Structure formats: structure tokens, C-alpha cells
Amino acid sequence: MGSMQLRSEPATLSNGDVRDMLKKCAFYSKSYPWSSDYANEEGDFKNDFRENGDATVTDLATGLMWQKGNAPDYARQDEAQPYIDRLNREHFAGYGDWRLPTLEELASLMTREPLNDGLFVSPVFSNRMWFWSCDRGGEGTGRDWAGAGFAWAINFDYGCVFCLEVNNAQDIRAVRTTAFPLQQAFYSDVDAGGKIEAKANAVKLRSEPVDFTNRSLEEVGEVIRANRFYCKGYDWNQDFCNDAGGFQNDFLDNFDGTVTDRATGLMWQRGHRQAYGRWSDAKEHICALNRERWCGYSDWRLPTIEELSSIITQPKSDGGLCIDPVFSNRMWVWSCDVKDAKAGLVWNANFLYGSVYWIDPENGQDVRAVRTAVIPPGRAFLRDHLARLASGDIDDLLGEHYREDAELATIDGVVRGKKAIARFLSAGLAPETGRIQGVSLERFAGSKDIILYTAGVMTEKAGSIRLEGAFYLKNGKILRHVASTPSKCQS
């Protein structure tokens, strides 16, 4: 099903215009004595939100990309445009075509029931109540104020659209029209049809929380020693230490803020929560990641103590933390396991000491989310493509990922065959850019046969370059590559 096309240009709207629009689009707006002229309590429009992982949300039902948050302060309507201009100067989320939404675009976000802390809007958005549109009020919209200027806005607290004087203070949420005609079917394989990213002999670890109250510490020791996980010995952990270690991880950078360990079949958050927090804060952080569909997934969880044990490494010669440098360098990380419910103790991993232990849940620790690594086929292909690109070996990239009859379409025309494509790729990543120093996936959407992407390439001489495009695959290789000309990222 295609996206609904909504007006994007400002207009002057009467009550009747708004009533007709709400009914035509099936947008919900609750009836009050002052809004009964245009209310539509029969509205049942269905959004289809996708979290982009960059503080934006795309609604596949309308083809609109929304700012997930809002302006830092409430503002008059005439103060909204300067905020939009600033987002465009800064290329917020990589784009310079943000605008103030029309009323019908804003109305498309209204839900029939309060879903976000009492507000009639999806919890994927920040919980602010009133937002300006770019539309002005026409005849009959002045309510009780004669001779003033009026503009249409939305009230997610009351669940309705309304018109008010422009000098009132409201919030601002930017919107833009997505560059590609997104359709719901396009995402059908993002959460299905993938494979478990693990070796055939991968270690199988417990993923469900356990309460170890009245249970022996030797249970933890048995798992650590059986799997040869490293756990440095101290006088307080003799029941579960293992100085011998020997377990070999097999980490794979997914270029999207996650790392997959093919030795366990687990996908890990590469970084960490921005601040230390209590155990309850850690669980809330996981819920937030899942609401946001961080990196395209909604099955993140706190790791078990044995899963955390699998990423503890032997001490580094430079005195660094006992964890692979592919991860951020945080010392203490919460698990989901309870050590002793009566004493109020929870298991954690201490990468400074190279051991697991337990601590009061009110203490401040960090969070590193984990999930079982089911990789959609399209994402797996793009990850491998970026890895080969990062190696700088264009011949290898072409040989493994492009068909002999592949074609590449750009704004300058279409080239066909591997040799012509090699010249294009080399021109974008050539001597003037220097050696490739890193690649990161910024945005992804796709299935096993169609992929849309935005990637950042850090180069030695030209700094950060942005690559955008689409792959159309046939039998696992690129048949058609639609690409933008590599452009320098805005600082």
C-alpha cells in the first residue's frame, strides 16, 4: 500500500476546511464545545512508524520524516521558522529541508487513545502537548478574540486540533518529506526471514533472568569454567573464578552501533548508556531502546550474568579494561540476574577487575544492551558491503557484490558493467580523499532484494563523506545500484 499524500505548503483554513480535511483523511480530533464545528471522533487513521536511530521517525503511512523530539523552548508562531532555519543550517540528522508541518500533517499523528503519558500521540515521540502548524486561521476561527492573528495548532493533551492567537507559546516539531517513496511492504523482511548470526558450534547461553537467592555460587562457576570464560580470581570469588580463561570471541562490527559475537550468537550494544544509573534505571533504558526500535530492533534486553561473562577478557598489558576494544570503555555493567532478593543484591560485571560480582541495586552502574542476533538478509548484505568498502579494495567489492551485467545510475547518467562501476567508485574514493579510515551505517531500510542506505565514510584527506543510494539485488548480487554523488558531510 502506498503512502498517503498530504499537503506540505502553508494555507489559510476555515473551520469548514479543517472539518473536511479531518473526515477525508480519517484523522481523529476530539469534540469540545469550542471545536465541535470541525471535530472528527470517527477518525481511525493508522500510522506505521519506523525509528531511524538518529532522533527522527519515519511514518510509512504518509511518507513523512518527523523530528522525534521538539524545540528546546515554547515559542510564538513567528518564532517557529527561525528554529526550523537553524535545523537546516546544522543539517539536523543529515538533512537541510526541514519545515514547519501543515495542520493535516500534524493531525496525522493524533491517536484515538492517550498512548504517551496521557497524550494522544505515539510514545515514539517526546511527550510535549501543543505544537504549531504553518497554517493560518481563516474566517470563523477567531473564537473569542476579535481582530487578532490566528494559526492552527494541535493539542495532544486534549486530543484535538484548534486555532489560537499567534502570540501564544506552543512547541515546534519539524517535518520533511522523505526522499524515497517508502511503502509498507518494503520493510516486510526487516524483522523476519533473517538468520541467527552464529557459528555452528556457537556457545548457547541462558537469556532469561534468574534469581540466585538460596542457590549455590558454584552454578555460576560451572558455566564460566565449562565455557572457558575468563574471571580473575580474588579472595571473594573463589567459587566462580577462572584465571585460565581461553574462550575466543569472534566479534563482527555491524557499522550501526552494534557488535555481533558469532561465537555466542549475541548482538551487543557497542556503546553504553550516557550516565550511570540504578538497576531500575537500567531496565527503563532497555524499554526506551525497544520503544525507539534502536538500530531497527525491539527485542533488546539486559544480559544475563553468563552472557556478560562471555565478553570479559584477560587483563591487557597496558592496564586497560578486561574487554575487547571494539566496545566502549566502561567499567561496571548491570545484569538482569538477582544474586539475593532478601539482601537486595544484583549481579554485575566489573571490567576493571575482570570479574563478575554483585552489588546493591541502588548503586550506579552502566548498561550494555544485548539481543539474540537474528540478522535480516538485507542488513547482513549491506554490512558486508560496508566492510569491503572499508577495506578499500574496490576489486574485491565488485567481485563479491556486483553481477557482471550490473548497472549504476547517478544524476550524471547510467553506466553498465563492472569496469565502469569500478571507475565511479574509485572516483568517489580516490587519491584526493585518501585512505578510508572507517565506515558507519547511518540509515537502513530494506529486504533481501531491495536496500536503501545512507553511510558515512571517514577518509584520510577529505574527512567525512556521505554515501546514499539503493541496491536492487538478483540472486544475492547487485543488479542495479542507484547512487548519489559522494558528498562531504556537514560539520
N, C-alpha and C positions, 0 to 999 in steps of 0.2 A: 504494500500500500504506500502511495506517495505521500509527501508532506503537504499539509495544508498551507496555502499561500496567504499570508496576511499583509495588510497594508503596512508599509515601512516609512512613508512620508507623512509629515505633520498635517493635521487637518483641523477645521473648526467643526465641532459636533454639537448638535442639539440633543435633547433628551430622546427624541424620536430616532435619531441616527444611532444612538447608543443602544436603544431597545432593539432595533432591527439587527444590529451587528451581533449582539449577545445571542439572540434567537437563531440567527443564521449559522453562527459558529458553534452553537450549543455550549457557550461559556456560562458558568454559574455566577450569579450575583444575587445575594440575599435581599429580600424586600424589607424595607423600613418605611415609616410614614413619609420620609423625605426622599426615598428612592423608588417608590412604587411605580413611577412613570416608566422606568426602564429596567426594573429587576427581572431576573430570569431564574427562578428557583427550579426549573426543569432542566437546567444545563447539566450535561454529563460528559463533557469533553475529557478524553483520556490522553494524558501526556505519555511520553516514552523517553525518560531522561537517561542520559549516559554521562557519568562523571569523567572528565577528561584528564584529571590528575594535575591540572595547572591552575586551579582556582576558577575554572569555568565549567559549565554544564551545557550539554547539547540536548535539545529536545527533538528527537527524530520525527515527532508528530507534526512539527511546524518548521523544521529546518533552521531553527534559531539557536545561536550560542549565547548563553547568558553568563554574566558575572555571577559567581556563586555568592559572593558577599555583597557589600554595599559601600557607599561613600563613608568616610570616617565620621562625618557630622551631618545632621539635618540641615536643609538649605531651602531658600526660596526657589521658585521655579526658574527665575532668571539666573540663579547661581548654579543651575544644573549643568549648563553647557560648558562652563569653564572646567568643571570636573571631568566631563567627557573628553574635552580637548587635552587635558593632562594625560589621561589614559592612552590617548592616541600618540602623543609625543613620546611617551615612555614605552610604546608598543606593548601594552599590557597583554600578557600571555602570547606575545609574538605577533599581535595584530594592530593595525593602525586605522581600522574602520569601525570603531565602536560608536554608538549613538544612543540617544535617549529613546526608549521604546514608545511606540504608539499605544493608545489605550487598548486596542484589540490585542496587541502583542502582550501587554501586561495582563489582560483579562484571561489569556490562555493559561496562565499559571495558577489561577484560582481553583481550589479543590472544593468538593461538596461538603467535606467534613474537616474539622480542625486536625491537622496532622503534625504540626510543628510547634510544640509548646503552646497549644491553644490557637495557633494561627492557621488560616485556611490556605496553606501553601505547603509544598513538599518539604520534608526535612532535609533534602539535599541542599536547600538554600539556608542562608543565615536567617535568624528569627527576628527580622525587623518588620514593622507593621504597615507603614504608609509610604507609598512611592509615587513620584511624579511620572506622568507621561509627557510626551511632547505636544499633545493635542490641547487646543483651547476650547473653552466653553462657548456654545452658541446661544441662540435665542431660548429663553426659558430656563437656563441652567444657573441663574444667579441666586437661587434660593432666597434668602432674606436680605441680601446685600445689593442695593441698587447702585449702578454706575461703576462698580469695581471691575477689575480684570479677573477672569476665572480660567482655570485649567483643570483638565481631568486627571484624576489620580486613582489609586487603588488602595483599599484598606483591608489588609489580610487579617486584621483583628476582628472586624465586623463581617468579613466575607462579602464585600460588595465594592463596586466602583462608585465614584462620587466626584462631584465638581466643587471646587473651593477656590477661594481668593488666592491669587498667585503669591501674595506676601506671607502666606503661611509657611511653616517649616515642615518639609517632608524629606524622605530619604531618596536615594538615587541608586538605581541598578542598571548598569549598561547592558546593551544587547548588540549583536551583529548577526547578519545573515551568513550562514556557513557557505564556504566556497564550493563545496560539493553538494549535489542533490542527494542528501542522505535518505535512505529508505530503511524501514524496519527490517526487511529481510536481509539486508546487508550484514547485520550483526548476528545472524542466526547461529553462527558457529563460534562466536567468541567464548561462550561458556559451555559449549558442548562439542562432542566429536574430537576432543583432543586426546593426548596420551599422557600416561604417567611418566614424568621425566626422571627416570631412574634406570640404573643398570639392572641386568637380570638378577645379579646377586646382591642387590641393594639390601642394606640392613633395614629390617622392619621395626619401627619404634612405636611405642604407645603414644596415642594422640589425645586420649581422653584424660581429664583431671582425676587425680586420686587423692584421697585423704589418708595420710600415713599415720594418723593417730592410733596408738596401740599396735603398730606394725613395726617389724624389725628394720633397722637401718641396713642390714645385710641385703635386703631386697634391692636397694639402690646399688649397693656394691656389686651384686651379682650381674646386673645389667651392664654396669660400667666395665667390669672385668671381662665379661663374655664378649663384648663388642670391642675390647681393647681401647676404650676411651681413656684419655689422659685425665687424671685427677691427682694433683700433687698432694703428697702425704704430710699431714700435721698431727700434733698430738690429739686434736679434737675430731679427726675424721678417719681414724684407722679402720672403721667398719666399712668404708666405701672408697678409700683412696686407691689409686693405681698409678704408681710412678713409672711403670713400664710403658704404658700407652701403646702406640703402634697403629692406631686407626688412621686410615688415609681418606681424607675428604677429596671430592672431585668437584670443585666449585666452577660454576659457569655464570659469567656476568650476563644478565639479560638486557642490559643497557636501558633499563627503565626504573632504576632504584631498587631492584631486587636481585638476589643471587640464588641460583639453584645448586643444591648439592646432589649430584647424581649418585653419590654413594649412599644416600638415605632417601632420595625421592622427595626432599623437602625444599620449598621455596622460602627464602628468608628475606625480611626487610634488610636492606643493606645498611641503612642508617639507623635512626633511633628517634624516640620522642624528643621534642625540643627541650624539655625540662624534666628533672627527676620528679617522681610522684609516688604516692602511696599505692598499695596493691589495688584498691578500689579505683584509683585514677587510671591505672594500667588497663583495667577491664573496660573502663569508659573509652579509653583511647582506641582499643580494638573495635568497639562498637562504632566509633566515629569512622575508622578506616573502612568498615564494611558498608556503612551508610553512604560513604563517598565513592564506593567501588574503587578503592585505591589501586592503581595500576590495572584496572579492569576486572578486579576480583572482589567478591563479597563473602569469602569464607576464611578470612584471617582469624587467628586465634592466638592466645598466649601459649607458648611452648610448654611441654611437659619437662620435668627435670632431666629425663633421659635424652630428649631432643636437644636441650641446651648443652648437655654433657658432650654431645657429638661434635660441637664446634669449639670446644676447649682444646687448645694446642699446647704442646710443651713450651716452656719459657724460652723467650728469644734471647739471643746472646747480647743484644743491646739493652736488655732490661725492660722491653716493651710488654704489652699485654699478651696474655695467652690466648690469642685469637688471630685468625688469618687477616692480613692487611686488606683483604677485599672488603672487610667490614669497617664501619666507623669505630673509633677507639673509645668506647665507653666501658666502664669497669664492672658495674653491678646491674644485673638484669633479672626481672621477675619471671618466675614460672607460674603455671596455673595450679601447681600441686600444694596441698596443705601438709605441713610437717606435723603439727599438733594443734588440733582445733581447740582443745581445752586450754592450752598455754598461749594460744594466739600466735602461731608461728607458721611462716610460709617459706617454701623452698625458693632459693635463688641461685644464680651462677655468679661467681666472683672471678672475672677475667684478670684481675690484678694478682690474686693469689693462685689462680689456676685450679680452682676447686668449686664444687657446689656446696651449699650450706643452707642455713635457714635464718630468718630474721623476722622481727615484728612487722606486721603489715602496714603499720603507720609510718615506718621509715621511708626515706626517699630512695627509690631505685629507678632504673631505666626500663624501657620496654623495647623489645625487638619482636615484631610480629612474625608468624610463620603460617604456612599453609602446605597441604599436600600438593605437590607440583603437577597439577593437570594443566598441560600447555595446549591451548588451541593451535591447530595446524598453521594458520596464517601468521600468528605471532611467532611461532617457532621458526618459520621460514624467514621472516623479517629479522629476527635476532641473529640468525646465521648470516644473513646478507650483511648486516652491520658489522659483524665480527670480521668477515672477509674484507669489507671496506676498510675497517680499522687497521688491517694488516698492510694496506697499501698495495696489495698485489692485484691489479686490475685483471690480469690474465686468469688468475685463479677464480676471481669473482665471475667473470664471463663464462669460463668453462663449466662451473658448477651450477650457475643460476640462470643462464640465458639459453634459449633454444637457438639453433642455427638460423632459423627464419625469424628471429625476434626483430621487433621494430621499436624505435624510441621516438616519441612525439614530444616536441617542445614548442615554445612560442615561435621559434625560428623555422619550424618545419619538421619533417619526418625523415629519419634515417633508418636504414634496414641492414641487418646483418651484424655479426659480432664485431667486425673490424671497425665499422662506422660507429657503433656504440662505444667501442673502446676509445675512439678519438674524442667523443663527447665527454666521457667520464674523466679521461686524462686531462682535458681542457679545464674542467672544473676543479680538479685536484692535481694541479701541475706545479712546475718549479716556482711560480710566483706565490703559491700557498705554502710550499714546503712540506715537510714530513707530517703525516697525520699523527696526532698525539692522543686522540681519544674520540669516541663516538658515543652519543647518547640519544636514546629514543625519547622524543618529546610527546608525540601523539600517535595513536594507532587505532585503526578500525578495520575490520575485515573478516574474511572467512578463509577457507583453504584455497580458494580460487581467485579472490579479489582482495587487494590490500591497499589502504590509504595510509600514508605516514607523513610525519614531519620529524626530521632528525637533525641534531646539531653535531657538526664535525669541528673539533678543535684542531687547528693547523699550526704549524711552527711559525709561519711568517704572516699569514693573513688573519690570525686569531680565529674566532668562532664563525663558521659558515653554516647557513641553514639550507637543508635539502628537503624539498617537498615533492610528493608525487604519488603515483598509483601504479600497482603491478596487476596485470591480468595474467593468470597462470594457466598453463595447459600441461597436464601430466607432470606437475611438480616443478616446472620451469617457466620463466617469464616469456610470454608470447608478445606482450605489448607493455611498454614502460612509458607512462605519461609523466613528464618531469618538468619542474620549474628550473630556470637557470639558477645555479648556486648563488646565494646572496649572503652578504655579510650581516651577521646578527646585530641588531641594535643594542648598544650598551645601555 
